[in-house]
Amino acid sequence: MKAIIPVAGFGTRMRPHTLTHPKVLLPVADRPMIAHIVDKIIADGIDELVFVVGYLGDKVEEFIRQNYQVKASFVEQKEFLGLGHAIYTARDFLGDEPIFIVLGDTIYDVELKPTLKNKTSSLGVKTIDDPRRFGIAVLDEKGFITKLVEKPKKPVSNLALVGLYFFKNGTTLKKALAQLIEKNIRTKNEYQLTDAIQLMIDQGEKISTFNLTGWYDCGKPETLLETTGIILQRDFSRKKYKYENVIINQPVYIHENAAIENSIIGPNVTVAENTHISDCIISNSIIGPGVKLKKIKITDSIIGSHASVTGKSKSLNLGDYSEILID
């Protein structure tokens, strides 16, 4: 089965980090966020991946080809005209067989194999308090979707679409997407995947939902940090580290090539390779590769690659190759 993974966006909410890296290559615990997604897809039995790339897409392709043996194709989205347009860009891969779509910044923890065997198409949903940032689904009494609304100002449902879509027949989806493009049907000036799905429903397609309890948003700095903490607690809470004069408050992930001395690390801290930390107190933060930190206390921070920080306690959102001296 094929999976289409859109990864073309600029990731503006994650600047300055996305000025030099695609959002999907930003670290979540021990590896980039896209790696968590691809690992899960492959484990669920999907054996062909189609990436819709755009901004810094060459870096995404390089990472996938260097780290995975799976059959992978890369399609460029030259204009960023919405998620529906992104999927339509990959229309040559939409045939009569089932297709799975997952957003490149959607880390999930759910057993997909039963969903991939469904007799009907099905969309991943999660009940959340404020779904205004998402598309939402309205269901009938039998559990089938009757209406989808993209990022409503006044939600009529709290079932948020979380970026996982299973379609029983890719050709049906392709025809609906073609209708959007040909008739120039846009919502908020973009071709929305939800509008294409609504066309399918209006034309008689039965589409159900499947619930996700483990779904982790990586779209903003604060949610990236929150998701990192969850992954660290799940996968690294018992990992042991041996450093002299260093206190480790689990959960943390520290690369084996990192050097740490006279510091307190954690909880919820990721330290990448070739990083040197001395005389620091760090919590709830992501520290990129090649970073040098000395005599600082930080929390709720993201430090990009090869940055250097010396000074006092601050909260930082620092891009790659930056250097700060705090008196």
Secondary structure, DSSP 8 states (H G I E B T S, - for coil): -EEEEE-----GGGTTGGGTS-GGGSEETTEEHHHHHHHHHHHTT--EEEEEE-TTHHHHHHHHHHH--SEEEEEE--S---HHHHHHHTGGG--SS-EEEE-TTEEEE---HHHHT-SSEEEEEEE-S--TTSEEEEE-TTS-EEEEEES-SS-S--EEEEEEEEES-HHHHHHHHHHHHHHT--BTTB--HHHHHHHHHHTT--EEEEE-SEEEE-SSHHHHHHHHHHHHHHHSTT-----TTEEE-SSEEE-TT-EEESEEE-SSEEE-TT-EEES-EEEEEEE-TT-EEES-EEEEEEE-TT-EEESS-B--EE-TT-EEE--
